[in-house]
């Protein structure tokens, strides 16, 4: 009986993971609107496992809720994804940096630019140390932090970061890549 329950739980988690992935990839939350309460319930149970899969599922629900316009609802899942990744993967892991970026994006969307700043600074520092300054993910952090600085009125610092990002994207991804266009 216990084995059947474990198998049933694993199936439910996989269905939720797949449904969130599909909605997020399509950037269309509408198909899941009627089951959001169930999604939250499943993710709340899974995050207690405190592993990388739980962090990924929290991050997926965070993205889905953010995309749905439920910024307050997304916040605890973004925070959980970050906390789990820090514990499981470590504070210097690239996925931890991604969670820092995700939480910062959410805070910015809520108007908390000051709260987003230390998260983006930390994500950038991690990526520069772990991936190097010429890595495309590091360049994404240059863009994210640069855009925040521009919104805070720190135009010269923002420009320097965006120029650095553009140089990395040009060298690594080419002139026609969308990231190069964004940085430029």
N, C-alpha and C positions, 0 to 999 in steps of 0.2 A: 504494500500500500504506500509506504513512504517513497519508494522508487517511482511509483506512478505520479505522486504529487510533485516530486522534483522534476519529472519530465514535463508535467503540465505547466509548472511555473516557468521552466525554461522555454517552452513553446510560447507562452504569453509574452515573455520578455522579448523573444525574437520577433513576434508579431508587432509589438510596440516599436521596437528598434527599426524594423523595416518600414512601418507606416510613417514614422517620423522622418526617416531618411528620404522616402519618396516625397513627402510634403515639402521638406526643406530643399531638396534638389530642384523641385519644380517651382519653389518659392510661392507655393499656393497652400495656405492653411485651411482653406474651405472644406476639403473632404474630411478633416478630423475635428471640426468644430463641435459636433455632437457628442464626441467621446473625450473631450479634454479632461473632464473629471477623472475618467478611468486612466488616462495617460499619466496624470499627476500621481494617482494612487500607485500605479505600477512603479513609476520612477522613484517615488518616496520609499517603497519597499526595497528596491534594488540598491539605492544609494547607501543603505545600511551595510551592504557588503564591503564597502570601502575598498574597491579595486578599480583598475583602469577601465573595465567595462562599465562600471557604475558612473565613473567620471564622464565617459563618452556619452552615456545615456542622459545624464544631467545636462551636458552641453547641447545635446540634440533638442531636448525639451526647452532649454533656455532659448535657443535659436528660433524654434517654432513659436514660442510665446512672444518673443520679441517681434518676429515677423507678423504675428497676429495683432500686434498693437498692445499686448498686455505686458508693458515694461515692468510694472511692479511685480507681476506674477513671475516674470522671467528672472528677476534679481536673485531669489534664493537658490535657483538652480545654477545660475552662473557662479554664485559664491560657493556652492557645493562642489561644482566641477573643479574650481580652482583649489579649494581646500583638499579635496581627495587627491588631485594630481600632485600637490605639494608633498603630501604624506607618502603617496605610493611611488611617484616617479622622482621626487626630489625638487628642491627649489630652483635648480639650475637646468631643468629639462626643457627642451624646446616645446613640448606640449604644455608645460606649465606657463611658458611665455605666451602661448596661444590663448590659454585661459585668462591670463592677465589682460591681453588685448581684448578679448571678448567682453570681460567685465567692464573694462574701460569704455568700450563702445556703448554698452548699455547705460553706463553712468552719464556719458555725454548725451545720449538720446534723452535722458531724463533732465538734462540741463546742469548736471553736476560736473562742470569742467575741472574744478579744483580737485575733486575726488578721483577723476580719471587720470590726472597728471602723474602721480607717483606710480600708478600701475603701468602706464605707458613707458615711463622712464625705466622701470624695473624690467619690463619685457624687452626693451631695446638693449639694455645692458646684458641681459642673459643671451640674447641672440648674437650680439657682437662677440661675447666671450666664447660661446659654444659653437656657433655656426661661422663666425667670422664676418667682417664688415662688408664683404663682397657677395654674400649669399642673398638670393632673392627674398627669403623670409626676413632677413635683417632689413633689407630695403623696404619691405612692407611696414616694418616698425618705424623706419625713417618717415615714411608717408604718414602713418597714423599719428606719430608724435608731432610731425611738422604741421599737420592740419589742426591739431589741438592748439599748438602754439600760435598759429595764425588766428584762430578763434579767440585766443586770449590777448591778441594784440601784439604779440612778440614776432613781428613780421620778419626781421633779419634772421633770427634763429630759425624760423620756419622755412625761409627761403634756402638757407644752407642745407637743412635736412632734405628738403625736396630736391634740390640739385644733386645731392649725394645719391638719393634714391634713383633719380633719373639716370645718372651715370651707371649705376649698378644694373638697372634694367636694360639700358642700351647695350651694355657689354655682355650681359648674360642672356637676355631674352630677345634682343633685337629691337629695331625701331618701330616695328608694326605691332608689337604686343600691347594688349590693353593696359597692362601695368605701366609700361613706358609712357603711354598717352596720359594716364592719370597723373603720374609724377610731373610730367612736363606741363 
